[in-house]
């Protein structure tokens, strides 16, 4: 899979309604999940008695926040997608050295996916080390690990849901197709990358 530079895009405007329409068009029917604009903090909420669908909630109306939260969702397995925030507890700013190490370790894969998706829609990506405490953070080293993991995703293949969204984003922003056609292209990726009937039970992405 070829990833074009972030500046190579035919659709310069990045509207929240577009990323929401792409995500919902791909995943409401297939994974019962919607992308939702939220408040100050991002959150993942599984379906419950009050809401029939799962919700990937991104913060403060930021397009980049949407991509980041989507990337976490694309990695989460079926069991974790039934738990609030995938069963993880966020450690806020002020982490000690071990906590920061653990944070960076689990953030490499989602931020690598976010890098790939950012390139697909022509948005400049910035890693997030996300710690305002006294611990010295090697941002360049973390950025290098994220970039290396993104290269692995490109060479070895993206997770199923990420591959579908990456295809839809590229169709919309690089080829300039209509939203409905970008969604169609992404849904085709969902179908073609699933195991064929008779060759084992499809595993959750």
Order of alpha helices (4+ residues) and beta strands (2+ residues): alpha-beta-beta-beta-alpha-alpha-alpha-alpha-alpha
